[in-house]
Amino acid sequence: MPNLDDLSPYRRAKLLWRWSFRGLPFVEQLVIDSADRPCRLPAPPPGPPGRALAVPGDDGRHHLVRAGRVLCCDADADAVDGWSHRQRCTWVETGDGPRKWTGGRDDGEIIWGSADTAWTVRPTGPGTDPGTIVRRDRCVAGHYMTLHLWPPPPARTASIRRLRAALVDTIGSDCHLCGHYPGAAVDHDHETGLVRGLLCAMCNRALEECPHAGGCPKADYQLAPPAAGLGLIYPASEEWRPKESTRQRKIEELGFDPFEGLATRRAPG
């Protein structure tokens, strides 16, 4: 029977960190219960395969079109009659009025607001490269997966842009784990700094939730990263680091520091 100690020390610590609010017994049982259930990868995107183009519409947005199918459209529709769109908008109610949800923990006291919006769009020009369209001009209506079909914006720093370019040139621009969506994040081993591959937003967000030592696509990816042979190192200065208050809260939830005694990378200076 598998147990938490079957994971490498760093993966064990990351899993405990992710589920700290549920406690150690929950994580131990999670590993046991998941033994015969490999992690799922994101489902393929809707619509036919092929190269997508960004087509401008009379609503001021650009819309992804692939093989004649408008991917953000409510359903298959003739562009002559317009593309029927539907989108749910959500926000958080605060004392200062509604605001955009920026993430964090929902402790049950957050007041949510939502509304469904429907509109019809007609194309106003030819299709262009989706990578040239800034985020504010992209339509993300329709199927949730449509959002992840848009190419990622350029990385903030030159060092990450160089890493991404090297991964695209040698392995490809689609996610190196699921293969369905554009690679959005340069993934790396937070213990060693070794770059593992290029992941879509969905795979990158859930990779370290994997409770398997092996025999699972996510575990196998971490055991044998597709980019390991390139020898690329993620810059320590670009490492994400939690706030000290977050670190202390997680230690309090678990009753111990899961990273105690493990080597961690530190930015120079």
C-alpha positions as CSV (number, residue, x, y, z in Angstrom):
1,M,0.0,0.0,0.0
2,P,1.5,3.4,-1.0
3,N,2.1,6.0,1.7
4,L,3.3,9.6,1.9
5,D,6.9,8.6,2.4
6,D,7.0,7.0,-1.0
7,L,7.2,10.5,-2.5
8,S,10.6,12.2,-2.7
9,P,11.2,14.5,0.3
10,Y,10.6,17.7,-1.7
11,R,7.4,16.4,-3.4
12,R,6.2,15.2,0.0
13,A,6.8,18.7,1.4
14,K,5.0,20.4,-1.5
15,L,2.0,18.1,-1.1
16,L,1.7,18.9,2.6
17,W,2.1,22.6,1.8
18,R,-0.7,22.5,-0.7
19,W,-3.1,20.7,1.6
20,S,-1.9,22.2,4.9
21,F,-5.4,23.5,5.8
22,R,-6.7,19.9,5.7
23,G,-3.9,18.5,8.0
24,L,-1.4,15.6,7.9
25,P,-4.0,12.8,8.2
26,F,-5.9,14.0,5.2
27,V,-2.8,14.1,3.0
28,E,-1.7,10.6,4.2
29,Q,-5.2,9.3,3.3
30,L,-5.2,11.1,0.0
31,V,-2.1,9.2,-1.1
32,I,-3.6,5.9,-0.1
33,D,-7.0,6.6,-1.7
34,S,-5.4,7.7,-5.0
35,A,-3.3,4.6,-5.5
36,D,-5.5,3.2,-8.3
37,R,-6.6,6.5,-9.7
38,P,-3.9,8.3,-11.8
39,C,-4.3,12.0,-12.1
40,R,-6.3,13.3,-15.0
41,L,-4.9,15.6,-17.6
42,P,-7.0,18.5,-19.1
43,A,-9.5,17.4,-21.7
44,P,-8.8,18.3,-25.3
45,P,-10.2,21.7,-26.3
46,P,-13.5,22.0,-28.1
47,G,-13.7,22.3,-31.9
48,P,-11.6,20.8,-34.7
49,P,-7.8,20.6,-34.7
50,G,-5.7,23.0,-36.6
51,R,-4.2,26.5,-36.4
52,A,-6.4,29.1,-34.8
53,L,-6.8,32.7,-36.0
54,A,-7.9,35.8,-34.1
55,V,-10.8,37.4,-36.0
56,P,-11.9,40.9,-35.0
57,G,-15.6,41.4,-34.1
58,D,-17.9,44.4,-33.9
59,D,-17.9,44.0,-30.1
60,G,-14.3,45.3,-29.9
61,R,-12.9,41.8,-29.1
62,H,-11.0,39.3,-31.1
63,H,-12.4,35.8,-31.4
64,L,-10.6,32.5,-31.9
65,V,-11.6,30.7,-35.1
66,R,-10.3,27.3,-36.1
67,A,-11.3,25.4,-39.2
68,G,-14.3,27.6,-39.6
69,R,-15.4,27.1,-36.0
70,V,-15.7,30.0,-33.7
71,L,-14.4,28.6,-30.4
72,C,-15.8,31.2,-28.1
73,C,-19.2,31.0,-29.7
74,D,-22.3,29.7,-27.9
75,A,-22.7,27.1,-30.6
76,D,-21.9,26.5,-34.3
77,A,-23.2,29.6,-36.1
78,D,-23.0,31.2,-39.5
79,A,-20.9,34.3,-39.3
80,V,-23.3,36.0,-41.8
81,D,-26.0,35.8,-39.1
82,G,-23.6,36.6,-36.3
83,W,-22.0,34.6,-33.6
84,S,-24.1,34.1,-30.5
85,H,-22.0,34.6,-27.3
86,R,-22.7,34.0,-23.7
87,Q,-20.5,34.7,-20.7
88,R,-20.9,34.6,-16.9
89,C,-19.3,37.5,-15.1
90,T,-18.4,37.2,-11.4
91,W,-17.2,39.6,-8.8
92,V,-16.8,40.1,-5.0
93,E,-18.9,42.4,-3.0
94,T,-17.0,44.6,-0.6
95,G,-17.7,47.6,1.6
96,D,-16.3,49.8,-1.2
97,G,-18.5,48.1,-3.8
98,P,-17.9,45.3,-6.2
99,R,-14.4,44.4,-7.3
100,K,-12.6,41.7,-9.4
101,W,-11.7,38.5,-7.5
102,T,-7.9,38.3,-7.4
103,G,-7.6,34.9,-5.7
104,G,-6.9,33.7,-2.2
105,R,-8.8,31.6,0.3
106,D,-12.6,31.7,0.5
107,D,-13.3,31.4,4.2
108,G,-17.1,31.2,3.6
109,E,-17.6,34.9,4.4
110,I,-17.0,36.2,0.9
111,I,-20.1,37.6,-0.8
112,W,-20.1,36.7,-4.5
113,G,-22.1,38.4,-7.3
114,S,-22.6,37.1,-10.8
115,A,-24.6,37.8,-14.0
116,D,-25.0,36.1,-17.3
117,T,-24.4,38.3,-20.4
118,A,-25.4,37.4,-24.0
119,W,-24.6,39.2,-27.2
120,T,-24.1,38.7,-31.0
121,V,-20.9,39.3,-32.8
122,R,-20.2,39.9,-36.5
123,P,-16.7,39.7,-37.9
124,T,-15.1,43.0,-39.1
125,G,-11.9,41.9,-40.6
126,P,-9.5,39.0,-41.5
127,G,-7.9,36.7,-39.0
128,T,-4.5,37.4,-37.5
129,D,-2.0,35.6,-35.3
130,P,-3.6,35.2,-31.8
131,G,-0.2,35.8,-30.2
132,T,-0.3,39.5,-31.4
133,I,-3.6,40.2,-29.5
134,V,-3.2,41.7,-26.0
135,R,-5.3,40.1,-23.2
136,R,-7.8,43.0,-22.9
137,D,-8.8,42.5,-26.6
138,R,-9.3,38.7,-26.3
139,C,-12.8,37.1,-26.1
140,V,-12.9,34.4,-23.4
141,A,-16.6,33.6,-23.6
142,G,-18.1,30.2,-24.2
143,H,-16.3,27.0,-23.1
144,Y,-13.9,27.4,-20.2
145,M,-11.1,25.8,-22.1
146,T,-11.2,28.6,-24.7
147,L,-9.4,30.8,-22.3
148,H,-6.4,28.5,-22.3
149,L,-6.2,28.3,-26.1
150,W,-4.9,31.9,-26.4
151,P,-1.1,32.0,-26.6
152,P,0.6,33.3,-23.4
153,P,1.8,36.9,-23.2
154,P,5.6,37.4,-23.3
155,A,7.4,36.6,-20.1
156,R,8.2,39.6,-17.8
157,T,11.9,39.1,-17.9
158,A,14.5,38.4,-20.6
159,S,15.8,35.3,-18.7
160,I,12.4,33.6,-18.8
161,R,11.8,34.6,-22.4
162,R,15.1,32.9,-23.3
163,L,14.2,29.8,-21.5
164,R,10.8,29.7,-23.1
165,A,12.3,30.2,-26.6
166,A,14.7,27.3,-26.0
167,L,11.9,25.0,-24.9
168,V,9.7,25.9,-27.9
169,D,12.6,25.5,-30.3
170,T,13.6,22.0,-29.1
171,I,10.4,20.4,-27.8
172,G,7.5,22.5,-29.1
173,S,5.1,25.3,-28.1
174,D,2.3,23.2,-26.8
175,C,2.1,21.9,-23.2
176,H,4.8,19.3,-22.6
177,L,2.5,17.3,-20.3
178,C,-1.0,17.3,-21.8
179,G,-0.1,18.5,-25.3
180,H,-3.5,20.1,-25.8
181,Y,-2.9,23.8,-25.0
182,P,-0.2,26.4,-25.6
183,G,2.6,26.3,-23.1
184,A,2.2,29.2,-20.7
185,A,4.7,28.6,-17.9
186,V,8.3,27.5,-17.7
187,D,8.1,24.7,-15.2
188,H,11.1,23.8,-13.0
189,D,12.1,21.8,-10.0
190,H,12.0,24.2,-7.1
191,E,14.6,22.2,-5.2
192,T,17.3,22.0,-7.9
193,G,16.3,24.8,-10.3
194,L,16.4,22.4,-13.3
195,V,13.8,23.3,-16.0
196,R,11.4,20.5,-16.6
197,G,9.3,21.7,-19.5
198,L,6.7,24.1,-20.7
199,L,3.2,23.7,-19.2
200,C,-0.2,25.1,-20.0
201,A,-1.8,27.1,-17.2
202,M,-4.0,24.1,-16.1
203,C,-1.2,21.6,-15.9
204,N,1.1,24.1,-14.2
205,R,-1.5,24.9,-11.5
206,A,-2.2,21.3,-10.6
207,L,1.1,19.5,-11.2
208,E,2.2,19.5,-7.5
209,E,-1.1,18.2,-6.3
210,C,-0.2,14.8,-7.7
211,P,-0.1,12.3,-4.8
212,H,1.5,9.4,-6.9
213,A,5.1,8.2,-6.7
214,G,4.8,6.9,-10.2
215,G,2.5,5.3,-12.8
216,C,0.7,8.6,-13.4
217,P,1.3,11.1,-16.2
218,K,2.1,14.0,-13.7
219,A,4.3,11.8,-11.5
220,D,6.1,10.4,-14.5
221,Y,6.6,13.9,-15.9
222,Q,8.4,14.9,-12.7
223,L,10.4,11.7,-12.6
224,A,11.6,12.1,-16.2
225,P,11.1,15.7,-17.2
226,P,11.1,16.2,-21.0
227,A,13.5,19.1,-20.8
228,A,16.0,17.5,-18.4
229,G,18.5,16.8,-21.2
230,L,18.7,20.5,-22.0
231,G,20.4,21.3,-18.7
232,L,18.5,24.6,-18.4
233,I,18.4,26.3,-15.0
234,Y,15.6,28.5,-13.8
235,P,17.1,31.7,-12.3
236,A,16.8,31.8,-8.5
237,S,16.0,35.5,-8.6
238,E,12.7,34.6,-10.4
239,E,11.6,32.0,-7.9
240,W,8.2,32.5,-6.4
241,R,8.3,32.9,-2.6
242,P,5.4,33.0,-0.2
243,K,4.8,35.8,2.2
244,E,6.2,35.1,5.7
245,S,2.6,35.3,7.1
246,T,1.5,32.6,4.7
247,R,4.4,30.4,5.6
248,Q,3.7,30.8,9.4
249,R,0.0,30.0,8.8
250,K,0.8,26.8,7.0
251,I,3.2,25.7,9.7
252,E,0.5,26.4,12.3
253,E,-2.0,24.3,10.3
254,L,0.3,21.3,10.0
255,G,2.0,21.7,13.3
256,F,5.4,21.6,11.7
257,D,7.4,23.0,8.8
258,P,7.3,20.4,5.9
259,F,10.5,22.0,4.4
260,E,12.6,21.8,7.5
261,G,15.9,20.2,6.8
262,L,15.4,20.3,3.0
263,A,17.8,22.3,0.8
264,T,16.1,25.3,-0.8
265,R,17.3,27.8,-3.4
266,R,17.9,31.4,-2.5
267,A,18.3,34.3,-4.8
268,P,21.8,35.9,-4.8
269,G,22.2,38.6,-2.2
